[in-house]
Amino acid sequence: MKPEHIAEMKARARNIVLSVAYDGTAYHGFQRQTPPVTAVQNILEEKLQLVFGDSIELAAAGRTDAGVHAYGQVVNFFTNGTIPVSRIVRAVNSLLPSDIVVKAAAETDADFSARHSATSKVYLYRMQQGETPDPLRARYVWHERRPLDLFRMRQALDCIRGTHDFSAFRASGGAPMSPVRTMYEAVLQERPDHLLEFRLHGNGFLYHMVRNLIGTIADVGLGRISLEEFQQILASRDRQNASATAPARGLYLYEVHYAGRDLFSFP
């Protein structure tokens, strides 16, 4: 967005921030696309314009890829629309398709940006382990038939906690930015019915970084890569040394953190 456009948008009376959840299966990611390709942002902006009677341009905390889901995507926009905050959630949800939901709305100061004000993000990645896939989870998990060594996978996760150069897990095509990131949390939990859930909390993530990490850690669990080789891949800073990218369907943007801000109050 050009500086003069940003100034024009900020000149509007209100800065509205929303928490949004969506099933990304039917969409070409979050970021706005040119029709006939449809992204979550296309749908959200179209419905918000009807509610606010104003042109809407969203800024988002994360540009999730095609097929990726979200529990807590955060967006903000500037508007002169006068609808009270207390009515926004119901009004917008009445127009949205069932696979996109606004969970909460708030009004904040003009300097807040869903993208630039974020201090950390949490992603979840889900795998189903077992001989037979669950058809009711097919759009939401990566199914792996072969046995996985969870102890070794947890050891690999231990290696990525802290501050590292994650170039080895960075896909080409993303925005230019430093590859050095701090991972505060990297854990694997076993859920009922053979469901494995990875939780990664970091101060920022590179393009396809989570999916590339999960694909490589899965190979550790399958015995294709030793723990020492995983450590060497991380240190190499070379994407060609890591494994294939894990499928998008298992990835979820879980929540976004903003230091010193309590944007929403959830029941």
Secondary structure by P-SEA (a helix, b strand, c coil): ccaaaaaaaacccbbbbbbbbbcccccccccccccccccaaaaaaaaaaaaacbbbbbbbcccccccbbbcbbbbbbcccccccccaaaaaaaacccccccccccccccccccccccccbbbbbbbbbbcccccccccccccccccccaaaaaaaaaaaacccccccccccccccccccccccccccccccccbbbbbbbbccccccaaaaaaaaaaaaaaaccccaaaaaaaaaaccccccccccccccccccccccccccccccc
